[in-house]
Amino acid sequence: MRRMDRSGILDHLQVAPKSKAGIAKIDTASIKGAPGDKKETEAASSELNQRLADLQERLWAENKRALLVVLQAIDAGGKDGAIRKVFGGVNPQGCRVTSFKAPSDDELAHDFLWRVHQATPRKGEIGIFNRSHYEDVLIVRVHELVPKKVWSKRYAAINDFESQLVASGTTILKFFLHISKDEQAERFRKRLENPEKNWKFRRADLEEREHWDEYQEAFEDALTKTSTKAAPWYVVPADHKWYRDWAVLSVIVDTMEQMDPQYPPPEEDLTSIVVD
């Protein structure tokens, strides 16, 4: 598959460093850049899945660098679905998903990045964060769990942390899966209507929904202050799941093709070896 040009059809998704994210102006139902309608885009995603599987095998074999994919979204934004669709075809031994929930007492006894650093991918791995260290400038801010003078300093700490990872050989891609308030309501309704989806519904989600505007403001600031050249944010319109999956896949595959991981040479000359 021909490598895509990052300055091309997906460039509009990236939050440029030192620029406002402007998520309020982004159409959450946009399918800009998609290769066609839903059917055509899903077919393109299937090809990208195969390409990702090949690149991940090469990254694992090379064992010199790592890729960290950060997924953030409002409740019902599609993080779990994106993980299934995007990474469903990769080798599990080279791919690790970490879901960050409420911190434990032990984690709270350390700095906010302590538990995150332990979950970063090893060389050769693709690490996926389902929620992440950004919760410490999102939910912590919205619910005033710590004073502003504390969380407001965390943007710089996050940038330093991510710069350190990049300097150590980890490529970082961060995705904000952007859905509308109406789309969130529709997804909540479907969870209530489908018995097989009831387990995903929590009353607390409705309580969080009351803070919609505060979360949007928190996301805007987080993306604006932490989208860097080394660790860029991508705002992915996510009302259409099929577009979301294609967009995330496209950015990841394009980035890994630029990384161009290589199979290592054999440890010895194999030309004279015969297996009887």
Protein Blocks (a to p, Z undefined) as FASTA:
>chain_A
ZZddfklmmmmmpccehiafklmmpcfkbcghiabdfklmmmmmmmmmmmmmmmmmmmmm
nomaccdddddddehilmmmmmmmmmmmpcfklcccdddddddfklmmpcfklmmmmmpc
cehiacddehifklmmmmmmmnopacfklmmmmmmmmmmmmmmmmmnopacddddddddf
klmmmmmmmmmmmmklmmmpcfklmmmmmmmmmmmmmmmmmmmmmccfklccddddfkbm
mlmmmmmmmmmmmmmmmnopacdddfbdfklpccZZ
